[in-house]
């Protein structure tokens, strides 16, 4: 199984919002203050990344905020 890794919390929130399968979070080996979020590889990841870069990604504000809260809970637990 291929995986997609990112440290970008806002990309993580976008991916979770769009239903991409989240696998786990690990400590960043190069910076103890950062985390790496790991997702199952999916075509949706490239779509979300592309739409974010182009400014065309549409999200529900409340769902996106909820995704950010969940990420922060994971980081601080």
Phi, psi and omega per residue, in radians:
X1 nan 2.206 3.091
X2 -1.444 2.640 -3.115
X3 -2.245 2.703 3.059
X4 -2.004 2.233 -3.125
X5 -2.013 2.455 3.070
X6 -2.664 2.649 3.041
X7 -1.823 -0.101 -3.046
X8 -1.364 1.803 -3.066
X9 -1.073 -0.602 -3.121
X10 -1.290 -0.608 3.013
X11 -1.147 -0.725 3.101
X12 -1.007 -0.803 3.128
X13 -1.080 -0.698 3.111
X14 -1.124 -0.734 3.140
X15 -1.146 -0.789 3.112
X16 -1.090 -0.768 3.114
X17 -0.972 -0.697 -3.093
X18 -1.545 0.141 3.001
X19 1.446 0.299 3.080
X20 -1.224 2.415 -3.035
X21 -1.226 1.913 3.085
X22 -1.383 2.322 -3.137
X23 -1.742 -0.991 -3.068
X24 -2.978 3.036 3.080
X25 -2.174 2.460 3.104
X26 -2.298 2.828 3.048
X27 -1.254 2.496 3.059
X28 -1.326 2.176 -3.092
X29 -1.264 -0.309 -3.119
X30 -1.717 -0.237 -3.109
X31 -2.631 1.907 -3.056
X32 -1.136 -0.242 -3.128
X33 -1.575 -0.022 -3.089
X34 -2.093 2.782 3.093
X35 -2.090 2.716 3.046
X36 -2.002 2.235 3.123
X37 -1.761 2.365 -3.033
X38 -2.112 2.259 3.140
X39 -2.125 2.705 2.983
X40 -1.204 2.370 -3.137
X41 -1.029 2.429 -3.072
X42 -2.770 2.634 3.049
X43 -1.113 -0.470 -3.140
X44 -1.082 -0.536 -3.118
X45 -1.085 -0.834 -3.140
X46 -1.129 -0.649 3.102
X47 -1.095 -0.837 -3.131
X48 -1.091 -0.791 3.124
X49 -1.044 -0.775 -3.130
X50 -1.138 -0.813 3.139
X51 -1.143 -0.630 3.075
X52 -1.113 -0.781 -3.122
X53 -1.115 -0.602 -3.131
X54 -1.511 -0.140 -3.118
X55 1.315 0.406 -3.101
X56 -1.944 0.022 3.120
X57 -1.244 2.201 3.135
X58 -1.883 2.223 3.114
X59 -2.270 2.693 2.988
X60 -1.389 2.157 -3.043
X61 -0.986 -0.770 -3.108
X62 -1.183 -0.680 3.114
X63 -1.169 -0.687 3.118
X64 -1.141 -0.770 3.095
X65 -1.079 -0.704 3.099
X66 -1.077 -0.728 3.100
X67 -1.079 -0.732 3.093
X68 -1.086 -0.733 3.112
X69 -1.075 -0.748 3.138
X70 -1.102 -0.694 3.118
X71 -1.108 -0.807 3.133
X72 -1.077 -0.653 3.086
X73 -1.111 -0.746 3.106
X74 -1.080 -0.768 -3.106
X75 -1.095 -0.702 -3.019
X76 -1.686 0.117 3.135
X77 -1.662 nan nan
